[in-house]
Amino acid sequence: EVREDTSDQEIRYVSGDVTAPQFSGRHDAIIVHCVDDSGQWGRGGLFSALSARSMQPETLYELAGKMKDLHLGDAHLMAIDDLMSREEGRDLLALIVAQKRKEGRLSGIKLEALSSGLLKISKEAKRRKASVHLPRIGYATPNFNWYGTERLIRKHLASKGIPTFIYYFPRGSQHRRKQQQSHHASLPTGGSSSSASMDVGGTETEGPGATSTTPPDDDDDHPPTIFPSTCQPLPDVFKGVVAHFCGWTTVEEEDKRKRLSRYIVAYDGDTSASIDAGTTHIICANKDSMPSTLPPDCKAVCVSAGWIEDCARAGKLVDTLHYLL
């Protein structure tokens, strides 16, 4: 059962495929995915992974688009009935309409719409005593506020005692997922004639271990050290850190900046697009890129990238003395 005690009020970070929910036991599991309001199903990534399990999400989403039933903040809940279905408990998919598409241009994820959708999912998860499973929403989206997103997930789901899991997809699983998609594409999807689609809050309608803190290689697209099946949160190495990156201009530097940013965010820190009173560390590409002045109320220190990497390796914040520029 979903309980209200504080032990159940933490987000759990796991390594795995969000389309195959873990730790759901005999209860329902709700997979969350964000979509835009166009009614045009995407290709690649989570879109293709969901279609590999069942064509129902794509069919129902496109139908909702034709019926002009996709509005920012909506959450459309549907069953995923396929060969991976469990004997006890159901896997369901909640599509949150959190982006707008206008004249072919796609907006970023709207936090207000995301909040509205998560609130609706929260109510349905409580009613069903279901767990909720999310990818890292907005991952790689330019200027997306992951810290704000994580707070919304905690506010609407984890803090309500709903078992909440955020998945980091292991890089090595990419090939296996493609193989599975190819395999499932040749198999019929079961149960489509009896499945239901529901706009959450509306009415149902018939529808067609041990861990290491060593950072990953430079080309790894995923945050460091994700817990496999222990269901524990990531270490809060960078808790309280708000970092601003300064002078990272070349393609190689930008790739490294993204990697270092992932370390900070994955380990409970945050990054900022500008330097202000809340900035604690300025990560400079080199000495020449140090800012000439700082805001009067800013007490940030300027350090090299090595500080982030060594903190991640040590599993704790290390003294900045040897990294000052």
Buried (B, 14 or more C-beta within 10 A) or exposed (E): EBEEEEEBBBBBBBBBBBBBBBBBEEBBBBBBBBBBBBBEBBEEBBBBBBBBBBBBBBBBBBBBBEEEBBEBBBBBBBBBBBEBBBEEBBBBBBBBBBBBBEEEEEBBBBBEBBBBBBBBBBBBBBEBBBBBBBBBBBBEBEEBBBBBBBBBBBBBBBBBBBBBBBBBBBEEEEEEBEEBBEEBEEEEBEBBEEBBBBBBEEEEEEBEEEBEBEBBEEEEBBBBBBBEEEBEBBBEBBEEBBBBBBBBEEEEBEEBBEBBBBBBBBBBBBBBEEBBEEBBBBBBBEEEBBBEEBEEEBEBBBBBBEBBBBBBBEBBBBEBEEBEB
